Amino acid sequence: MVIVTLVQVPINDLETNLKRILSYMKKAKGTDIIMFPEFALQEYTGKIEDQPNWEELGGSLAKISSACKKYSMYAIIPTVVREGNERFN
């Protein structure tokens, strides 16, 4: 049996969202897959220049990856990333 946990979170800044995501992951120990909504990691203003790039997200994603290993789970965290003047979802 696979246990999936869906989490709805308010959207704030990257640091606040990361802390919240890691906290939910800890609480969901024992789940196989934890899924967060779009923009759970970063805030969304609608402006391309406000979206983080891969370097800005890298440290946060590394911490989430470590938590996945620690709690033996997979995390689905849809993100939007900026590369130049383009957004990728």
NUPA-973390 format. One record per residue: residue number from 1; x, y, z of N, C-alpha, C, O in turn. Coordinates in Angstrom, 3 decimals, decimal comma. Layout:
BEGIN
<resi->NUM | n.u->X | n.v->Y | n.w->Z | ca.u->X | ca.v->Y | ca.w->Z | c.u->X | c.v->Y | c.w->Z | o.u->X | o.v->Y | o.w->Z>
...
END
This chain:
BEGIN
<resi->1 | n.u->0,843 | n.v->-1,169 | n.w->0,000 | ca.u->0,000 | ca.v->0,000 | ca.w->0,000 | c.u->0,895 | c.v->1,241 | c.w->0,000 | o.u->1,911 | o.v->1,285 | o.w->0,694>
<resi->2 | n.u->0,511 | n.v->2,229 | n.w->-0,773 | ca.u->1,232 | ca.v->3,501 | ca.w->-0,836 | c.u->0,415 | c.v->4,545 | c.w->-0,099 | o.u->-0,786 | o.v->4,681 | o.w->-0,330>
<resi->3 | n.u->1,064 | n.v->5,279 | n.w->0,786 | ca.u->0,399 | ca.v->6,346 | ca.w->1,532 | c.u->0,804 | c.v->7,679 | c.w->0,924 | o.u->1,990 | o.v->7,987 | o.w->0,813>
<resi->4 | n.u->-0,199 | n.v->8,473 | n.w->0,528 | ca.u->0,043 | ca.v->9,785 | ca.w->-0,064 | c.u->-0,556 | c.v->10,844 | c.w->0,845 | o.u->-1,689 | o.v->10,710 | o.w->1,307>
<resi->5 | n.u->0,214 | n.v->11,903 | n.w->1,100 | ca.u->-0,253 | ca.v->13,018 | ca.w->1,909 | c.u->-0,293 | c.v->14,259 | c.w->1,035 | o.u->0,707 | o.v->14,618 | o.w->0,414>
<resi->6 | n.u->-1,449 | n.v->14,915 | n.w->0,986 | ca.u->-1,590 | ca.v->16,168 | ca.w->0,248 | c.u->-1,619 | c.v->17,311 | c.w->1,249 | o.u->-2,335 | o.v->17,247 | o.w->2,249>
<resi->7 | n.u->-0,843 | n.v->18,355 | n.w->0,985 | ca.u->-0,726 | ca.v->19,463 | ca.w->1,921 | c.u->-1,092 | c.v->20,760 | c.w->1,218 | o.u->-0,589 | o.v->21,035 | o.w->0,129>
<resi->8 | n.u->-1,958 | n.v->21,556 | n.w->1,821 | ca.u->-2,288 | ca.v->22,884 | ca.w->1,316 | c.u->-1,592 | c.v->23,899 | c.w->2,221 | o.u->-1,753 | o.v->23,857 | o.w->3,441>
<resi->9 | n.u->-0,832 | n.v->24,795 | n.w->1,636 | ca.u->-0,078 | ca.v->25,761 | ca.w->2,434 | c.u->-0,299 | c.v->27,168 | c.w->1,907 | o.u->-0,494 | o.v->27,360 | o.w->0,707>
<resi->10 | n.u->-0,271 | n.v->28,163 | n.w->2,807 | ca.u->-0,307 | ca.v->29,549 | ca.w->2,330 | c.u->1,020 | c.v->29,876 | c.w->1,654 | o.u->2,044 | o.v->29,270 | o.w->1,970>
<resi->11 | n.u->1,005 | n.v->30,812 | n.w->0,743 | ca.u->2,204 | ca.v->31,163 | ca.w->-0,008 | c.u->2,839 | c.v->32,410 | c.w->0,589 | o.u->2,199 | o.v->33,456 | o.w->0,695>
<resi->12 | n.u->4,096 | n.v->32,287 | n.w->0,975 | ca.u->4,864 | ca.v->33,398 | ca.w->1,520 | c.u->6,199 | c.v->33,473 | c.w->0,794 | o.u->6,299 | o.v->33,063 | o.w->-0,362>
<resi->13 | n.u->7,213 | n.v->33,988 | n.w->1,454 | ca.u->8,542 | ca.v->34,070 | ca.w->0,854 | c.u->9,231 | c.v->32,708 | c.w->0,898 | o.u->8,790 | o.v->31,802 | o.w->1,605>
<resi->14 | n.u->10,305 | n.v->32,573 | n.w->0,144 | ca.u->11,019 | ca.v->31,313 | ca.w->-0,010 | c.u->11,452 | c.v->30,717 | c.w->1,330 | o.u->11,249 | o.v->29,527 | o.w->1,568>
<resi->15 | n.u->12,037 | n.v->31,517 | n.w->2,193 | ca.u->12,542 | ca.v->31,005 | ca.w->3,478 | c.u->11,407 | c.v->30,503 | c.w->4,377 | o.u->11,510 | o.v->29,429 | o.w->4,971>
<resi->16 | n.u->10,340 | n.v->31,274 | n.w->4,473 | ca.u->9,187 | ca.v->30,875 | ca.w->5,297 | c.u->8,555 | c.v->29,609 | c.w->4,748 | o.u->8,221 | o.v->28,697 | o.w->5,503>
<resi->17 | n.u->8,392 | n.v->29,553 | n.w->3,428 | ca.u->7,781 | ca.v->28,380 | ca.w->2,804 | c.u->8,639 | c.v->27,140 | c.w->3,012 | o.u->8,110 | o.v->26,059 | o.w->3,269>
<resi->18 | n.u->9,959 | n.v->27,283 | n.w->2,905 | ca.u->10,843 | ca.v->26,144 | ca.w->3,112 | c.u->10,697 | c.v->25,597 | c.w->4,530 | o.u->10,595 | o.v->24,384 | o.w->4,715>
<resi->19 | n.u->10,687 | n.v->26,464 | n.w->5,518 | ca.u->10,521 | ca.v->26,023 | ca.w->6,905 | c.u->9,204 | c.v->25,281 | c.w->7,084 | o.u->9,145 | o.v->24,257 | o.w->7,765>
<resi->20 | n.u->8,154 | n.v->25,803 | n.w->6,472 | ca.u->6,837 | ca.v->25,180 | ca.w->6,587 | c.u->6,826 | c.v->23,809 | c.w->5,906 | o.u->6,277 | o.v->22,852 | o.w->6,453>
<resi->21 | n.u->7,424 | n.v->23,710 | n.w->4,724 | ca.u->7,482 | ca.v->22,445 | ca.w->3,998 | c.u->8,237 | c.v->21,398 | c.w->4,815 | o.u->7,779 | o.v->20,262 | o.w->4,945>
<resi->22 | n.u->9,383 | n.v->21,772 | n.w->5,362 | ca.u->10,171 | ca.v->20,821 | ca.w->6,163 | c.u->9,406 | c.v->20,376 | c.w->7,403 | o.u->9,506 | o.v->19,220 | o.w->7,815>
<resi->23 | n.u->8,644 | n.v->21,284 | n.w->7,998 | ca.u->7,837 | ca.v->20,947 | ca.w->9,167 | c.u->6,738 | c.v->19,948 | c.w->8,799 | o.u->6,510 | o.v->18,982 | o.w->9,528>
<resi->24 | n.u->6,060 | n.v->20,175 | n.w->7,679 | ca.u->5,022 | ca.v->19,240 | ca.w->7,223 | c.u->5,622 | c.v->17,878 | c.w->6,903 | o.u->5,010 | o.v->16,845 | o.w->7,177>
<resi->25 | n.u->6,799 | n.v->17,876 | n.w->6,333 | ca.u->7,447 | ca.v->16,606 | ca.w->6,010 | c.u->7,741 | c.v->15,816 | c.w->7,283 | o.u->7,552 | o.v->14,601 | o.w->7,322>
<resi->26 | n.u->8,195 | n.v->16,499 | n.w->8,304 | ca.u->8,486 | ca.v->15,830 | ca.w->9,573 | c.u->7,206 | c.v->15,241 | c.w->10,172 | o.u->7,204 | o.v->14,116 | o.w->10,673>
<resi->27 | n.u->6,119 | n.v->16,017 | n.w->10,114 | ca.u->4,840 | ca.v->15,548 | ca.w->10,659 | c.u->4,274 | c.v->14,377 | c.w->9,866 | o.u->3,522 | o.v->13,564 | o.w->10,405>
<resi->28 | n.u->4,633 | n.v->14,290 | n.w->8,587 | ca.u->4,083 | ca.v->13,251 | ca.w->7,711 | c.u->4,948 | c.v->12,001 | c.w->7,668 | o.u->4,786 | o.v->11,165 | o.w->6,779>
<resi->29 | n.u->5,867 | n.v->11,865 | n.w->8,621 | ca.u->6,699 | ca.v->10,654 | ca.w->8,666 | c.u->5,819 | c.v->9,430 | c.w->8,535 | o.u->4,762 | o.v->9,346 | o.w->9,161>
<resi->30 | n.u->6,254 | n.v->8,476 | n.w->7,718 | ca.u->5,461 | ca.v->7,276 | ca.w->7,501 | c.u->4,692 | c.v->7,318 | c.w->6,192 | o.u->4,222 | o.v->6,286 | o.w->5,714>
<resi->31 | n.u->4,561 | n.v->8,509 | n.w->5,607 | ca.u->3,923 | ca.v->8,612 | ca.w->4,299 | c.u->4,951 | c.v->8,274 | c.w->3,220 | o.u->6,152 | o.v->8,431 | o.w->3,440>
<resi->32 | n.u->4,503 | n.v->7,825 | n.w->2,094 | ca.u->5,416 | ca.v->7,497 | ca.w->1,002 | c.u->5,649 | c.v->8,691 | c.w->0,078 | o.u->6,761 | o.v->8,926 | o.w->-0,396>
<resi->33 | n.u->4,578 | n.v->9,430 | n.w->-0,162 | ca.u->4,641 | ca.v->10,586 | ca.w->-1,063 | c.u->3,927 | c.v->11,747 | c.w->-0,399 | o.u->2,796 | o.v->11,602 | o.w->0,066>
<resi->34 | n.u->4,576 | n.v->12,892 | n.w->-0,354 | ca.u->3,939 | ca.v->14,109 | ca.w->0,147 | c.u->3,877 | c.v->15,086 | c.w->-1,025 | o.u->4,877 | o.v->15,327 | o.w->-1,701>
<resi->35 | n.u->2,698 | n.v->15,640 | n.w->-1,253 | ca.u->2,497 | ca.v->16,509 | ca.w->-2,402 | c.u->2,042 | c.v->17,889 | c.w->-1,950 | o.u->1,112 | o.v->18,033 | o.w->-1,156>
<resi->36 | n.u->2,724 | n.v->18,893 | n.w->-2,478 | ca.u->2,424 | ca.v->20,280 | ca.w->-2,160 | c.u->1,829 | c.v->20,965 | c.w->-3,391 | o.u->2,036 | o.v->20,503 | o.w->-4,514>
<resi->37 | n.u->1,095 | n.v->22,059 | n.w->-3,193 | ca.u->0,500 | ca.v->22,759 | ca.w->-4,326 | c.u->1,531 | c.v->23,587 | c.w->-5,095 | o.u->2,645 | o.v->23,820 | o.w->-4,625>
<resi->38 | n.u->1,135 | n.v->24,015 | n.w->-6,268 | ca.u->1,980 | ca.v->24,893 | ca.w->-7,065 | c.u->2,325 | c.v->26,135 | c.w->-6,236 | o.u->1,485 | o.v->26,650 | o.w->-5,499>
<resi->39 | n.u->3,543 | n.v->26,600 | n.w->-6,362 | ca.u->4,065 | ca.v->27,776 | ca.w->-5,652 | c.u->4,188 | c.v->27,567 | c.w->-4,147 | o.u->4,267 | o.v->28,541 | o.w->-3,398>
<resi->40 | n.u->4,205 | n.v->26,325 | n.w->-3,692 | ca.u->4,375 | ca.v->26,073 | ca.w->-2,257 | c.u->5,745 | c.v->26,522 | c.w->-1,783 | o.u->5,907 | o.v->26,882 | o.w->-0,617>
<resi->41 | n.u->6,733 | n.v->26,506 | n.w->-2,668 | ca.u->8,095 | ca.v->26,873 | ca.w->-2,267 | c.u->8,352 | c.v->28,369 | c.w->-2,393 | o.u->9,002 | o.v->28,954 | o.w->-1,526>
<resi->42 | n.u->7,865 | n.v->28,986 | n.w->-3,433 | ca.u->8,127 | ca.v->30,414 | ca.w->-3,610 | c.u->6,827 | c.v->31,177 | c.w->-3,792 | o.u->5,809 | o.v->30,603 | o.w->-4,178>
<resi->43 | n.u->6,866 | n.v->32,467 | n.w->-3,515 | ca.u->5,674 | ca.v->33,270 | ca.w->-3,724 | c.u->5,505 | c.v->33,576 | c.w->-5,208 | o.u->6,464 | o.v->33,509 | o.w->-5,978>
<resi->44 | n.u->4,296 | n.v->33,907 | n.w->-5,599 | ca.u->4,024 | ca.v->34,208 | ca.w->-7,002 | c.u->3,421 | c.v->35,592 | c.w->-7,113 | o.u->2,372 | o.v->35,870 | o.w->-6,530>
<resi->45 | n.u->4,083 | n.v->36,458 | n.w->-7,860 | ca.u->3,583 | ca.v->37,819 | ca.w->-8,063 | c.u->3,063 | c.v->38,018 | c.w->-9,472 | o.u->2,403 | o.v->39,018 | o.w->-9,756>
<resi->46 | n.u->3,354 | n.v->37,070 | n.w->-10,361 | ca.u->2,955 | ca.v->37,214 | ca.w->-11,751 | c.u->4,025 | c.v->37,866 | c.w->-12,610 | o.u->3,900 | o.v->37,897 | o.w->-13,835>
<resi->47 | n.u->5,074 | n.v->38,386 | n.w->-11,988 | ca.u->6,158 | ca.v->39,046 | ca.w->-12,715 | c.u->7,325 | c.v->38,081 | c.w->-12,891 | o.u->7,780 | o.v->37,465 | o.w->-11,927>
<resi->48 | n.u->7,804 | n.v->37,955 | n.w->-14,114 | ca.u->8,920 | ca.v->37,045 | ca.w->-14,389 | c.u->10,133 | c.v->37,389 | c.w->-13,537 | o.u->10,787 | o.v->36,490 | o.w->-13,008>
<resi->49 | n.u->10,443 | n.v->38,665 | n.w->-13,394 | ca.u->11,649 | ca.v->39,053 | ca.w->-12,661 | c.u->11,581 | c.v->38,714 | c.w->-11,174 | o.u->12,614 | o.v->38,683 | o.w->-10,505>
<resi->50 | n.u->10,381 | n.v->38,458 | n.w->-10,647 | ca.u->10,234 | ca.v->38,087 | ca.w->-9,239 | c.u->10,414 | c.v->36,592 | c.w->-8,986 | o.u->10,534 | o.v->36,171 | o.w->-7,836>
<resi->51 | n.u->10,432 | n.v->35,794 | n.w->-10,042 | ca.u->10,568 | ca.v->34,346 | ca.w->-9,877 | c.u->12,033 | c.v->33,982 | c.w->-9,629 | o.u->12,926 | o.v->34,571 | o.w->-10,237>
<resi->52 | n.u->12,283 | n.v->33,029 | n.w->-8,751 | ca.u->13,662 | ca.v->32,639 | ca.w->-8,477 | c.u->14,283 | c.v->31,894 | c.w->-9,657 | o.u->13,579 | o.v->31,326 | o.w->-10,492>
<resi->53 | n.u->15,617 | n.v->31,910 | n.w->-9,710 | ca.u->16,311 | ca.v->31,102 | ca.w->-10,710 | c.u->16,769 | c.v->29,809 | c.w->-10,040 | o.u->16,545 | o.v->29,615 | o.w->-8,845>
<resi->54 | n.u->17,412 | n.v->28,924 | n.w->-10,808 | ca.u->17,826 | ca.v->27,633 | ca.w->-10,269 | c.u->18,797 | c.v->27,784 | c.w->-9,107 | o.u->18,737 | o.v->27,012 | o.w->-8,150>
<resi->55 | n.u->19,695 | n.v->28,769 | n.w->-9,175 | ca.u->20,662 | ca.v->28,957 | ca.w->-8,090 | c.u->19,949 | c.v->29,342 | c.w->-6,795 | o.u->20,319 | o.v->28,879 | o.w->-5,716>
<resi->56 | n.u->18,936 | n.v->30,183 | n.w->-6,903 | ca.u->18,201 | ca.v->30,619 | ca.w->-5,712 | c.u->17,378 | c.v->29,481 | c.w->-5,107 | o.u->17,204 | o.v->29,418 | o.w->-3,890>
<resi->57 | n.u->16,877 | n.v->28,590 | n.w->-5,950 | ca.u->16,089 | ca.v->27,460 | ca.w->-5,458 | c.u->16,948 | c.v->26,281 | c.w->-5,003 | o.u->16,501 | o.v->25,449 | o.w->-4,213>
<resi->58 | n.u->18,181 | n.v->26,215 | n.w->-5,505 | ca.u->19,032 | ca.v->25,059 | ca.w->-5,263 | c.u->19,211 | c.v->24,672 | c.w->-3,813 | o.u->19,085 | o.v->23,497 | o.w->-3,467>
<resi->59 | n.u->19,505 | n.v->25,641 | n.w->-2,953 | ca.u->19,713 | ca.v->25,351 | ca.w->-1,532 | c.u->18,454 | c.v->24,812 | c.w->-0,872 | o.u->18,514 | o.v->23,895 | o.w->-0,054>
<resi->60 | n.u->17,310 | n.v->25,392 | n.w->-1,236 | ca.u->16,041 | ca.v->24,935 | ca.w->-0,673 | c.u->15,717 | c.v->23,524 | c.w->-1,143 | o.u->15,291 | o.v->22,682 | o.w->-0,351>
<resi->61 | n.u->15,918 | n.v->23,269 | n.w->-2,419 | ca.u->15,642 | ca.v->21,936 | ca.w->-2,955 | c.u->16,572 | c.v->20,888 | c.w->-2,351 | o.u->16,168 | o.v->19,742 | o.w->-2,154>
<resi->62 | n.u->17,808 | n.v->21,270 | n.w->-2,058 | ca.u->18,751 | ca.v->20,341 | ca.w->-1,419 | c.u->18,275 | c.v->19,979 | c.w->-0,009 | o.u->18,394 | o.v->18,826 | o.w->0,408>
<resi->63 | n.u->17,742 | n.v->20,952 | n.w->0,720 | ca.u->17,229 | ca.v->20,674 | ca.w->2,068 | c.u->16,000 | c.v->19,771 | c.w->2,010 | o.u->15,833 | o.v->18,887 | o.w->2,850>
<resi->64 | n.u->15,149 | n.v->19,994 | n.w->1,026 | ca.u->13,969 | ca.v->19,145 | ca.w->0,864 | c.u->14,404 | c.v->17,728 | c.w->0,481 | o.u->13,839 | o.v->16,750 | o.w->0,973>
<resi->65 | n.u->15,392 | n.v->17,619 | n.w->-0,384 | ca.u->15,918 | ca.v->16,315 | ca.w->-0,776 | c.u->16,472 | c.v->15,567 | c.w->0,433 | o.u->16,238 | o.v->14,367 | o.w->0,583>
<resi->66 | n.u->17,198 | n.v->16,266 | n.w->1,289 | ca.u->17,739 | ca.v->15,640 | ca.w->2,507 | c.u->16,620 | c.v->15,152 | c.w->3,416 | o.u->16,710 | o.v->14,071 | o.w->3,997>
<resi->67 | n.u->15,562 | n.v->15,955 | n.w->3,536 | ca.u->14,421 | ca.v->15,556 | ca.w->4,369 | c.u->13,735 | c.v->14,330 | c.w->3,770 | o.u->13,278 | o.v->13,455 | o.w->4,506>
<resi->68 | n.u->13,660 | n.v->14,261 | n.w->2,450 | ca.u->13,073 | ca.v->13,081 | ca.w->1,799 | c.u->13,851 | c.v->11,827 | c.w->2,172 | o.u->13,265 | o.v->10,793 | o.w->2,491>
<resi->69 | n.u->15,156 | n.v->11,926 | n.w->2,129 | ca.u->15,987 | ca.v->10,774 | ca.w->2,496 | c.u->15,812 | c.v->10,433 | c.w->3,975 | o.u->15,685 | o.v->9,264 | o.w->4,342>
<resi->70 | n.u->15,807 | n.v->11,456 | n.w->4,811 | ca.u->15,691 | ca.v->11,247 | ca.w->6,256 | c.u->14,380 | c.v->10,551 | c.w->6,621 | o.u->14,359 | o.v->9,657 | o.w->7,466>
<resi->71 | n.u->13,279 | n.v->10,971 | n.w->5,974 | ca.u->11,958 | ca.v->10,433 | ca.w->6,305 | c.u->11,501 | c.v->9,340 | c.w->5,332 | o.u->10,365 | o.v->8,872 | o.w->5,413>
<resi->72 | n.u->12,380 | n.v->8,939 | n.w->4,421 | ca.u->12,081 | ca.v->7,881 | ca.w->3,448 | c.u->10,781 | c.v->8,151 | c.w->2,688 | o.u->9,880 | o.v->7,313 | o.w->2,649>
<resi->73 | n.u->10,705 | n.v->9,337 | n.w->2,089 | ca.u->9,520 | ca.v->9,703 | ca.w->1,321 | c.u->9,924 | c.v->10,453 | c.w->0,060 | o.u->11,060 | o.v->10,907 | o.w->-0,080>
<resi->74 | n.u->8,977 | n.v->10,570 | n.w->-0,843 | ca.u->9,146 | ca.v->11,396 | ca.w->-2,032 | c.u->8,323 | c.v->12,660 | c.w->-1,840 | o.u->7,262 | o.v->12,628 | o.w->-1,215>
<resi->75 | n.u->8,809 | n.v->13,768 | n.w->-2,374 | ca.u->8,068 | ca.v->15,031 | ca.w->-2,293 | c.u->7,815 | c.v->15,561 | c.w->-3,698 | o.u->8,712 | o.v->15,582 | o.w->-4,541>
<resi->76 | n.u->6,589 | n.v->15,984 | n.w->-3,932 | ca.u->6,223 | ca.v->16,627 | ca.w->-5,192 | c.u->5,961 | c.v->18,089 | c.w->-4,866 | o.u->5,027 | o.v->18,421 | o.w->-4,136>
<resi->77 | n.u->6,802 | n.v->18,956 | n.w->-5,420 | ca.u->6,712 | ca.v->20,384 | ca.w->-5,133 | c.u->6,797 | c.v->21,147 | c.w->-6,449 | o.u->7,895 | o.v->21,499 | o.w->-6,880>
<resi->78 | n.u->5,663 | n.v->21,412 | n.w->-7,097 | ca.u->5,696 | ca.v->22,159 | ca.w->-8,355 | c.u->6,290 | c.v->23,548 | c.w->-8,148 | o.u->5,915 | o.v->24,257 | o.w->-7,214>
<resi->79 | n.u->7,200 | n.v->23,925 | n.w->-9,005 | ca.u->7,840 | ca.v->25,237 | ca.w->-8,887 | c.u->7,870 | c.v->25,943 | c.w->-10,238 | o.u->7,745 | o.v->25,324 | o.w->-11,295>
<resi->80 | n.u->8,037 | n.v->27,223 | n.w->-10,166 | ca.u->8,257 | ca.v->28,041 | ca.w->-11,359 | c.u->9,664 | c.v->28,603 | c.w->-11,241 | o.u->10,046 | o.v->29,140 | o.w->-10,201>
<resi->81 | n.u->10,430 | n.v->28,473 | n.w->-12,315 | ca.u->11,816 | ca.v->28,913 | ca.w->-12,308 | c.u->12,027 | c.v->29,906 | c.w->-13,445 | o.u->11,466 | o.v->29,760 | o.w->-14,531>
<resi->82 | n.u->12,834 | n.v->30,902 | n.w->-13,177 | ca.u->13,150 | ca.v->31,920 | ca.w->-14,177 | c.u->14,483 | c.v->31,594 | c.w->-14,815 | o.u->15,457 | o.v->31,292 | o.w->-14,125>
<resi->83 | n.u->14,521 | n.v->31,655 | n.w->-16,128 | ca.u->15,778 | ca.v->31,573 | ca.w->-16,889 | c.u->15,744 | c.v->32,710 | c.w->-17,892 | o.u->15,021 | o.v->32,651 | o.w->-18,887>
<resi->84 | n.u->16,524 | n.v->33,742 | n.w->-17,630 | ca.u->16,491 | ca.v->34,924 | ca.w->-18,469 | c.u->15,133 | c.v->35,592 | c.w->-18,383 | o.u->14,675 | o.v->35,932 | o.w->-17,292>
<resi->85 | n.u->14,489 | n.v->35,782 | n.w->-19,518 | ca.u->13,175 | ca.v->36,411 | ca.w->-19,538 | c.u->12,047 | c.v->35,406 | c.w->-19,700 | o.u->10,946 | o.v->35,767 | o.w->-20,117>
<resi->86 | n.u->12,315 | n.v->34,146 | n.w->-19,372 | ca.u->11,289 | ca.v->33,112 | ca.w->-19,524 | c.u->11,036 | c.v->32,421 | c.w->-18,189 | o.u->11,918 | o.v->32,319 | o.w->-17,336>
<resi->87 | n.u->9,785 | n.v->31,945 | n.w->-18,038 | ca.u->9,386 | ca.v->31,165 | ca.w->-16,862 | c.u->9,189 | c.v->29,727 | c.w->-17,288 | o.u->8,700 | o.v->29,445 | o.w->-18,382>
<resi->88 | n.u->9,578 | n.v->28,824 | n.w->-16,409 | ca.u->9,355 | ca.v->27,411 | ca.w->-16,646 | c.u->8,672 | c.v->26,823 | c.w->-15,430 | o.u->9,096 | o.v->27,046 | o.w->-14,297>
<resi->89 | n.u->7,620 | n.v->26,075 | n.w->-15,670 | ca.u->6,818 | ca.v->25,521 | ca.w->-14,587 | c.u->7,019 | c.v->24,015 | c.w->-14,548 | o.u->6,433 | o.v->23,336 | o.w->-13,705>
END
